[in-house]
C-alpha cells in the first residue's frame, strides 16, 4: 500500500482574487500585513494551531491560542478594516468560493454536514456547493466570531497591527454608542450580536461607515489545518482524500454581494510535496519571508499611516 500524498500549507492574501496581487502571510509570526485597494485598507494577521507549512521554520503555534477565548480554536483570521465608501450591513458577505466545480470531489455526507453547520453553528450560511462556481457565504455581521466597532481614523493615524492583540467583542470610543443604538446593550455579547444580525432587517439598519475602524476575528475548533480535516459534532471529514490538482485550496473572501466589490481575499493552498514545482515555491516563500522581515525591522513593526480619509461632507463644514 502506497503512502498518501503529503501536502504542506501556504497562506497568501490580497485585495483581489488575482493571485498576482497577493503577498505571503507570515503565519504565527510577530507580524501583520497591510492590504489596500480602492475600496478598503486592511491590517491582517493569521494564526494556525500546529502549523507545519511554508515558509520553513515558521512557528507552529501562537500565544493567541492560550487566550481564554481561543484555547479550543484551530485557526484565526483576524483583521482591522477601514472602508473607503459606506457599505450597507446587509450587503457585506464573508465566506468561501471556488473558481471550478467541486461537486465531483465532495465527500459522502457533505449535505448532512452542511445542514449540521447551519443548524448548530451558522444559520445564515447560504450557497451552492454543486454549482459550476461553488460558494458558501454568510452575512459578515452574523458570522464573525468577534466584532469590534472602533473610532474614526484620520490620514495621519497609524494603521494598527494585530499580531500583538486579541480582538474582543465590543466597541471603542463612540463605537460603543453605535452598538448600543442598535439595542445590543453594553455591546460586548457575541451571542446577542450574532442573533441580532441573523435578521436581515437588522442588518439593513447597520452601515459600515467610510473612515471608521472595524476589528474582526474569525476562526473555530472545527477545521484543522494540521491534518486538513473537518471535525463537527458527531461528524468528521478527512479532506486530503478529496484533493486533486483542480481543488487544492480554500479561499476566504470578504466582498459586497450587490456591487461585487472585493475587500479581502485569503487563500489557504495545499502544496503537494515531491513535485518539480515545489522547490521553486519554497524559494519564493523564503525570499518573501526575508523581505517581510526586513520591512518589519526597518518600519519597527508598523504598517504606515492611513494616508487617506473621507472627503469632508456638508455636515462637516460650519
C-alpha positions as CSV (number, residue, x, y, z in Angstrom):
1,X,0.0,0.0,0.0
2,X,1.5,3.4,-1.0
3,X,1.7,6.3,1.4
4,X,-0.9,9.0,0.8
5,X,0.4,12.2,-0.9
6,X,2.0,14.7,1.5
7,X,1.0,18.3,1.5
8,X,2.1,21.5,3.1
9,X,0.2,24.7,3.6
10,X,1.0,28.1,2.1
11,X,-1.1,31.1,3.0
12,X,-1.4,34.3,0.9
13,X,-3.7,37.3,1.0
14,X,-4.5,40.2,-1.2
15,X,-7.1,42.9,-2.2
16,X,-8.4,40.9,-5.2
17,X,-8.9,37.4,-6.5
18,X,-5.9,37.7,-8.8
19,X,-3.1,35.7,-7.0
20,X,-0.5,38.1,-8.6
21,X,-1.9,40.8,-6.2
22,X,-1.3,38.6,-3.1
23,X,1.5,38.5,-0.6
24,X,2.8,35.8,1.7
25,X,1.1,35.8,5.1
26,X,3.7,35.2,7.9
27,X,1.6,32.7,9.9
28,X,2.0,32.8,13.7
29,X,4.8,35.4,13.3
30,X,5.1,38.6,15.2
31,X,4.0,40.5,12.1
32,X,0.8,41.9,10.5
33,X,0.5,42.8,6.8
34,X,-1.1,45.7,5.1
35,X,-3.6,45.2,2.2
36,X,-5.2,48.1,0.3
37,X,-7.2,48.8,-2.8
38,X,-9.7,51.4,-3.9
39,X,-12.3,50.1,-1.5
40,X,-10.6,49.4,1.8
41,X,-7.5,49.4,3.9
42,X,-6.8,46.2,5.9
43,X,-4.4,45.1,8.6
44,X,-4.3,41.3,8.6
45,X,-2.9,38.6,11.0
46,X,-3.4,34.9,10.7
47,X,-2.7,32.2,13.3
48,X,-2.9,28.4,12.8
49,X,-2.5,25.9,15.6
50,X,0.1,23.1,14.9
51,X,1.2,24.9,11.7
52,X,3.8,23.0,9.6
53,X,3.5,25.0,6.4
54,X,5.6,27.5,4.5
55,X,7.9,29.2,5.0
56,X,10.2,26.7,6.5
57,X,10.8,27.1,10.3
58,X,7.5,29.0,10.8
59,X,6.3,29.0,14.4
60,X,3.9,26.0,15.0
61,X,1.6,28.0,17.3
62,X,1.0,31.4,18.8
63,X,0.2,32.8,22.2
64,X,-3.2,33.7,20.8
65,X,-4.3,30.1,21.4
66,X,-3.6,30.4,25.2
67,X,-6.2,33.2,25.4
68,X,-9.4,32.1,27.3
69,X,-11.5,32.9,24.2
70,X,-9.4,30.7,21.9
71,X,-8.0,27.7,23.7
72,X,-10.1,25.3,21.6
73,X,-9.7,27.2,18.2
74,X,-7.6,25.8,15.4
75,X,-7.1,28.9,13.4
76,X,-7.8,32.7,13.3
77,X,-8.3,35.1,10.5
78,X,-8.0,38.5,12.3
79,X,-8.2,41.9,10.6
80,X,-8.8,45.5,11.1
81,X,-10.6,47.2,8.2
82,X,-11.4,50.8,7.1
83,X,-13.8,51.1,4.2
84,X,-13.3,54.0,1.8
85,X,-17.0,54.0,0.9
86,X,-20.1,53.3,3.0
87,X,-21.1,49.6,2.9
88,X,-24.6,48.5,3.9
89,X,-24.5,45.9,6.6
90,X,-26.9,43.7,4.6
91,X,-24.6,43.7,1.6
92,X,-21.3,42.6,3.2
93,X,-20.7,38.8,3.0
94,X,-17.9,36.6,4.1
95,X,-17.1,33.0,3.2
96,X,-15.7,30.6,0.7
97,X,-15.9,30.4,-3.1
98,X,-14.2,28.5,-5.8
99,X,-13.3,29.0,-9.5
100,X,-14.1,25.5,-10.5
101,X,-16.7,22.9,-9.8
102,X,-16.1,20.7,-6.7
103,X,-19.3,18.6,-6.9
104,X,-17.3,15.5,-8.0
105,X,-14.9,15.8,-5.1
106,X,-17.4,16.4,-2.3
107,X,-17.3,13.6,0.3
108,X,-20.3,11.4,1.1
109,X,-22.4,13.1,3.7
110,X,-21.5,16.6,2.7
111,X,-25.1,17.8,2.6
112,X,-25.6,16.3,6.1
113,X,-22.5,18.2,7.3
114,X,-23.8,21.4,5.8
115,X,-27.2,21.1,7.4
116,X,-25.4,20.5,10.7
117,X,-23.3,23.6,10.3
118,X,-26.5,25.7,9.5
119,X,-28.3,24.2,12.5
120,X,-25.6,24.3,15.1
121,X,-23.1,26.9,14.0
122,X,-24.3,29.4,11.4
123,X,-28.0,29.6,10.5
124,X,-27.3,32.4,8.0
125,X,-24.9,30.3,5.8
126,X,-26.1,30.1,2.2
127,X,-24.7,28.8,-1.0
128,X,-24.4,26.1,-3.7
129,X,-21.5,23.7,-3.4
130,X,-22.7,21.9,-6.5
131,X,-22.6,24.9,-8.9
132,X,-20.1,25.5,-11.6
133,X,-18.6,28.2,-9.4
134,X,-19.4,27.0,-5.9
135,X,-19.8,29.3,-3.0
136,X,-20.8,29.3,0.7
137,X,-21.3,32.8,2.1
138,X,-22.7,34.2,5.3
139,X,-23.7,37.8,6.2
140,X,-20.5,39.1,7.8
141,X,-22.2,40.7,10.7
142,X,-23.8,37.4,11.7
143,X,-20.9,35.1,11.1
144,X,-17.8,36.7,12.6
145,X,-16.7,35.3,15.9
146,X,-15.6,38.7,17.3
147,X,-16.6,42.1,16.0
148,X,-15.5,45.4,17.4
149,X,-16.6,48.9,16.3
150,X,-13.7,51.3,16.5
151,X,-13.3,55.0,16.2
152,X,-13.0,57.3,13.1
153,X,-9.5,57.5,11.7
154,X,-7.5,60.3,10.1
155,X,-4.9,60.2,7.4
156,X,-2.0,60.8,9.9
157,X,-3.1,57.9,12.1
158,X,-1.1,54.7,12.0
159,X,-2.8,51.6,10.7
160,X,-3.0,49.3,13.8
161,X,-1.1,46.0,13.9
162,X,-2.9,42.9,15.1
163,X,-0.2,40.4,15.9
164,X,0.1,41.7,19.4
165,X,-3.6,41.8,20.3
166,X,-6.7,39.6,20.5
167,X,-9.8,41.2,19.1
168,X,-12.7,41.1,21.5
169,X,-16.3,41.9,21.0
170,X,-17.4,45.4,21.8
171,X,-16.6,49.0,20.9
172,X,-14.1,51.8,21.3
173,X,-14.9,55.5,21.7
174,X,-18.2,56.3,20.0
175,X,-18.3,52.7,18.6
176,X,-19.8,51.7,22.0
177,X,-22.7,54.2,21.3
178,X,-23.2,52.8,17.8
179,X,-23.7,49.3,19.2
180,X,-26.0,50.5,22.0
181,X,-28.1,52.4,19.5
182,X,-28.9,49.1,17.8
183,X,-30.2,47.6,21.1
184,X,-27.1,45.5,21.8
185,X,-26.9,46.5,25.4
186,X,-23.4,47.1,26.6
187,X,-22.2,45.8,23.2
188,X,-19.9,43.0,24.3
189,X,-22.0,39.9,23.8
190,X,-21.1,37.8,20.8
191,X,-24.2,35.7,21.0
192,X,-26.5,38.8,21.2
193,X,-24.8,40.4,18.2
194,X,-24.9,37.3,16.0
195,X,-28.5,36.6,16.9
196,X,-29.5,40.2,16.2
197,X,-27.9,40.3,12.8
198,X,-29.4,37.0,11.7
199,X,-32.4,39.1,11.0
200,X,-31.9,40.8,7.6
201,X,-34.0,43.8,8.7
202,X,-31.5,44.4,11.5
203,X,-28.5,44.1,9.1
204,X,-30.2,46.8,7.0
205,X,-30.1,49.1,9.9
206,X,-26.3,49.0,10.1
207,X,-23.9,50.7,7.8
208,X,-20.2,50.3,7.7
209,X,-19.1,53.9,7.7
210,X,-16.2,55.1,5.5
211,X,-13.3,56.1,7.6
212,X,-14.3,54.1,10.7
213,X,-12.1,51.3,12.0
214,X,-13.7,47.9,12.5
215,X,-12.0,44.9,14.1
216,X,-12.8,41.3,13.2
217,X,-11.7,37.8,14.3
218,X,-12.9,34.6,12.6
219,X,-11.9,31.1,13.5
220,X,-13.2,27.9,15.1
221,X,-12.4,24.5,16.5
222,X,-13.8,22.6,13.6
223,X,-11.3,23.0,10.7
224,X,-7.9,21.5,11.5
225,X,-5.1,22.6,9.2
226,X,-2.7,20.2,10.9
227,X,-4.4,17.2,9.3
228,X,-6.8,19.1,6.9
229,X,-9.9,17.6,8.4
230,X,-13.3,18.9,9.4
231,X,-14.5,18.0,12.9
232,X,-18.2,18.7,13.6
233,X,-20.2,17.3,16.5
234,X,-20.6,13.6,15.6
235,X,-19.3,14.1,12.1
236,X,-15.7,14.0,10.8
237,X,-14.4,14.5,7.2
238,X,-10.8,14.0,6.2
239,X,-10.2,16.5,3.3
240,X,-7.0,15.1,1.9
241,X,-8.6,12.1,0.1
242,X,-10.8,14.5,-1.9
243,X,-8.0,16.8,-3.0
244,X,-6.8,16.9,-6.7
245,X,-5.0,19.3,-8.9
246,X,-8.1,21.4,-9.6
247,X,-9.3,21.5,-6.0
248,X,-6.4,22.1,-3.6
249,X,-7.1,25.5,-2.0
250,X,-9.6,27.0,0.4
251,X,-10.4,30.7,-0.2
252,X,-12.0,33.1,2.2
253,X,-13.5,36.3,0.7
254,X,-14.9,39.5,2.1
255,X,-17.0,41.2,-0.6
256,X,-20.1,43.2,-1.4
257,X,-22.8,40.9,-2.7
258,X,-24.6,43.8,-4.6
259,X,-21.6,45.7,-6.2
260,X,-19.2,42.8,-6.4
261,X,-16.5,45.0,-4.7
262,X,-13.8,42.8,-3.1
263,X,-12.2,44.0,0.1
264,X,-10.0,41.0,1.2
265,X,-9.1,37.6,-0.2
266,X,-7.2,34.9,1.9
267,X,-6.1,31.7,0.3
268,X,-5.0,28.5,2.1
269,X,-3.2,26.5,-0.6
270,X,-2.2,22.8,-0.2
271,X,1.1,22.2,-1.9
272,X,1.9,18.6,-2.9
273,X,5.4,17.6,-1.9
274,X,7.9,16.0,-4.3
275,X,6.9,17.8,-7.4
276,X,9.2,19.7,-9.8
277,X,7.4,23.0,-8.9
278,X,7.7,22.6,-5.1
279,X,11.4,23.8,-4.8
280,X,10.6,27.0,-6.7
281,X,7.7,27.6,-4.3
282,X,9.9,27.0,-1.3
283,X,12.4,29.5,-2.7
284,X,9.7,32.1,-3.3
285,X,8.4,31.8,0.3
286,X,11.9,32.1,1.7
287,X,12.5,35.3,-0.3
288,X,9.1,36.7,0.6
289,X,9.8,35.9,4.3
290,X,13.2,37.6,4.2
291,X,11.7,40.7,2.5
292,X,8.9,40.9,5.1
293,X,11.4,40.5,8.0
294,X,13.5,43.4,6.6
295,X,10.4,45.6,6.1
296,X,9.3,44.7,9.6
297,X,12.6,45.7,11.1
298,X,13.0,48.9,9.1
299,X,9.4,50.0,9.9
300,X,9.8,48.9,13.6
301,X,6.7,46.6,13.1
302,X,4.5,49.5,11.9
303,X,2.3,49.3,8.8
304,X,2.4,53.0,8.0
305,X,-0.1,55.8,8.2
306,X,-3.5,55.6,6.5
307,X,-2.7,58.5,4.2
308,X,-6.4,58.5,3.4
309,X,-9.5,59.9,4.9
310,X,-13.1,60.6,3.7
311,X,-13.7,63.8,1.9
312,X,-15.4,66.4,4.1
313,X,-19.2,66.4,3.9
314,X,-21.5,69.3,4.1
315,X,-22.2,68.4,7.7
316,X,-18.5,68.9,8.5
317,X,-18.5,72.4,7.2
318,X,-19.6,75.0,9.7
